[in-house]
Amino acid sequence: MTSTLLIIQFILAILITIIILLQKSSSMGLGAYSGSNDSMFGAKGPANFLTKLTFILGVTFVINTIALGWFYNQNKEHSVIDNTQLNSIIPKTIESKDINVVAPAAPITIQEADSDSDGIYDKDDKCPNTILSAKVDKYGCQIFEEPVNLDITFENNSNTITKDDSSKFKAYANYLHHNKSAKIIIEAHTDNTGEKALNLELSKKRANSAKNILIKLGVDSNRIQTIGYGEAKPLVSNDSQENRKLNRRVTARIIK
């Protein structure tokens, strides 16, 4: 259709050109003596006819131009792909049975170390080697319930703390290091063996022995008070050797 309109457009252009030339010839006097001015072959007749014909051809030319433009836009909107079968472009879908699906590898979990099994990883544990099953804070330091029994075993009539007993102070010293504002009082007791005055003096020595261990572990001496009660505050009755051993004790509690 576009080709036909182009041919018509070409013919119209030629006709309009010829008629314009004829109009020029008419204005120069062609046919001036061929009849009256109002007749077809008079001087005025051909001019009017050519003018009308020019107008008609001009309108036809414009309409044909619009038609050409419309058909051109219609053809332009269609792509070459519109006339191509999709099957020739898009490959055939691979069926699932042809694919070997490989499951993603499970993420590797790195278990962080907790050497003392207190629930706090070693990298965050400020108090390593906590006693098993001990209650700890977020830093891995043992939490002590008041009053704290320092679990020292004294021989009868002695204030000496053995090496094994002194190691038990480390957890409590760590506890005080993380509670820097806390001040404590160490309270020492004896059983009822011997004289009361001697037992009172012995209990004071036992309290000071415990204080010295904590000082060696880095606790400021100004944070520690001591007191000895002698045999005045037994934990249990002194009616057996085992009970007397329980009464020979040293405890600590926070006073501020």
C-alpha positions in Angstrom: 0.0 0.0 0.0 2.8 2.4 0.8 4.4 1.8 -2.6 1.1 2.7 -4.4 0.7 5.9 -2.4 4.3 6.8 -3.3 3.5 6.4 -7.0 0.4 8.5 -6.7 2.4 11.1 -4.8 4.9 11.2 -7.6 2.2 11.6 -10.3 0.4 14.3 -8.3 3.7 16.2 -8.0 4.2 16.0 -11.8 0.6 17.1 -12.5 0.8 20.1 -10.1 4.0 21.2 -11.8 2.5 21.0 -15.3 -0.6 22.9 -14.2 1.4 25.6 -12.6 3.4 26.0 -15.8 0.1 26.2 -17.8 -1.2 28.9 -15.4 1.9 31.0 -16.1 1.3 30.5 -19.8 -2.4 31.5 -19.4 -1.4 34.7 -17.6 0.9 35.6 -20.5 -2.0 35.7 -22.9 -2.4 32.1 -24.2 -5.8 31.7 -25.7 -6.5 35.5 -25.3 -8.1 35.6 -28.8 -9.9 32.3 -28.7 -13.3 33.6 -27.5 -15.0 35.6 -24.8 -13.4 36.0 -21.4 -16.1 33.9 -19.7 -16.0 30.9 -22.1 -14.0 27.8 -21.5 -11.6 28.9 -24.2 -11.6 32.5 -23.4 -8.8 34.3 -21.6 -10.5 34.0 -18.2 -12.0 30.5 -18.6 -8.8 28.5 -18.7 -7.4 30.4 -15.8 -10.3 29.6 -13.6 -10.2 25.9 -14.6 -6.5 25.6 -14.0 -6.9 27.3 -10.6 -9.6 24.9 -9.5 -7.7 21.9 -10.8 -4.6 23.1 -8.9 -6.6 23.4 -5.7 -8.1 19.9 -6.2 -4.7 18.4 -6.9 -3.1 20.2 -4.0 -5.8 18.9 -1.6 -5.3 15.4 -3.0 -1.5 15.8 -2.6 -1.9 16.8 1.1 -4.3 13.9 1.8 -2.0 11.4 0.1 0.9 12.8 2.2 -1.0 12.2 5.4 -1.9 8.7 4.3 1.8 8.0 3.5 2.8 9.2 7.0 0.1 7.1 8.7 1.1 3.9 6.8 4.8 4.7 7.5 4.2 4.9 11.3 2.1 1.7 11.2 5.0 -0.2 9.6 7.5 1.3 11.9 5.7 0.0 15.0 6.2 -3.5 13.9 9.6 -5.0 14.7 11.3 -7.8 12.8 11.0 -9.9 16.0 7.2 -9.7 15.7 7.4 -11.9 12.6 9.9 -14.3 14.2 8.6 -17.4 16.0 9.5 -17.4 19.7 10.5 -21.0 19.5 13.3 -20.1 17.2 14.8 -17.6 19.7 14.1 -19.1 23.1 15.7 -22.5 23.7 13.6 -25.4 24.8 12.9 -25.4 28.5 15.1 -28.0 30.3 13.0 -30.4 32.2 13.7 -30.8 35.9 14.6 -34.5 35.4 17.5 -33.5 33.3 19.0 -31.3 36.1 21.0 -32.7 39.0 20.2 -30.5 41.9 23.1 -30.2 44.4 22.1 -29.3 47.9 24.0 -26.3 49.4 26.7 -27.3 51.8 25.8 -26.9 55.5 27.5 -23.9 57.1 30.5 -24.8 59.2 29.9 -23.8 62.8 33.0 -23.0 64.8 32.5 -23.8 68.4 34.2 -21.3 70.6 36.3 -22.5 73.5 35.0 -22.5 77.1 37.8 -24.1 79.1 36.1 -23.9 82.5 32.6 -24.7 81.3 31.0 -21.8 83.0 29.0 -20.7 80.0 31.3 -17.8 79.1 33.6 -18.2 76.1 37.3 -17.9 76.9 37.7 -14.7 74.8 35.2 -13.0 77.1 36.1 -14.8 80.3 37.8 -12.4 82.8 38.0 -15.1 85.5 39.3 -18.4 83.9 39.4 -21.7 85.7 36.2 -21.0 87.7 35.1 -23.8 89.9 32.8 -26.2 88.0 29.1 -25.5 88.5 29.8 -22.2 90.2 27.4 -19.4 89.4 29.1 -16.7 87.4 28.4 -13.1 86.1 28.7 -11.9 82.5 32.5 -11.7 82.9 32.8 -15.3 83.9 33.6 -14.4 87.5 32.0 -16.4 90.3 29.1 -14.8 92.1 29.2 -15.3 95.9 26.2 -15.4 98.2 26.7 -13.6 101.5 28.3 -14.5 103.7 31.0 -16.3 101.7 32.7 -19.2 103.4 36.3 -19.1 102.3 36.5 -22.8 102.9 39.7 -22.8 104.9 40.7 -25.8 107.0 42.7 -24.9 110.0 44.5 -27.3 112.2 43.7 -27.1 115.9 45.3 -24.1 117.6 46.8 -22.9 114.2 46.3 -19.9 111.9 48.4 -21.2 109.0 46.7 -21.3 105.6 48.0 -24.1 103.4 48.9 -23.6 99.8 45.9 -25.6 98.7 43.6 -23.4 100.8 45.2 -20.2 99.5 44.3 -21.2 95.9 40.6 -21.1 96.9 40.9 -17.3 97.4 41.6 -16.6 93.7 37.9 -16.7 92.7 36.9 -14.4 95.5 39.8 -12.0 94.7 38.6 -11.9 91.0 35.1 -11.2 92.3 36.4 -8.2 94.2 38.5 -7.0 91.2 35.2 -6.7 89.3 33.4 -5.0 92.1 36.0 -2.3 92.8 33.8 -0.2 95.1 33.0 -3.2 97.4 34.5 -3.3 100.9 34.5 -6.5 102.9 34.9 -7.7 106.4 36.6 -11.1 107.2 35.1 -12.9 110.2 37.1 -15.7 111.8 35.9 -18.3 114.3 37.2 -21.2 116.5 35.8 -24.2 118.2 35.5 -24.3 122.0 38.7 -26.2 122.6 41.0 -24.2 125.0 40.5 -20.9 126.8 38.1 -18.3 125.4 40.7 -15.5 125.5 43.2 -17.6 123.5 40.5 -18.6 121.1 39.5 -15.0 120.6 43.2 -14.1 119.8 43.5 -17.1 117.5 40.4 -16.1 115.5 41.9 -12.6 115.0 45.1 -14.1 113.6 43.1 -16.4 111.3 41.2 -13.4 110.0 44.5 -11.5 109.3 45.9 -14.6 107.6 43.0 -14.6 105.2 43.4 -10.8 104.6 47.0 -11.2 103.7 46.2 -13.8 101.1 43.7 -11.4 99.4 46.3 -8.6 99.5 48.8 -10.8 97.8 46.2 -11.5 95.1 45.9 -7.7 94.4 43.0 -6.6 96.6 43.6 -3.2 98.3 44.1 -3.6 102.0 41.9 -0.5 102.7 39.0 -2.5 101.3 39.4 -5.3 103.9 38.4 -5.3 107.6 38.9 -8.2 110.0 37.3 -9.4 113.1 37.7 -12.4 115.3 34.8 -13.9 117.3 36.7 -16.8 119.0 34.2 -19.5 120.0 31.3 -17.0 120.6 29.5 -17.8 117.3 29.6 -21.6 116.6 28.0 -22.7 113.4 27.1 -26.1 115.0 27.4 -27.7 118.4 30.9 -28.5 119.5 29.9 -32.0 120.5 32.0 -33.9 118.0 35.4 -33.6 116.2 33.6 -33.1 112.9 31.4 -30.3 114.2 34.4 -28.6 115.8 36.1 -28.6 112.4 33.1 -26.9 110.9 33.3 -24.2 113.6 36.9 -23.4 112.8 35.9 -21.3 109.8 36.6 -18.0 108.1 33.8 -16.1 106.2 33.7 -12.8 104.3 30.8 -10.4 103.5 30.5 -7.1 101.7 29.8 -4.2 104.0 29.6 -1.5 101.3 
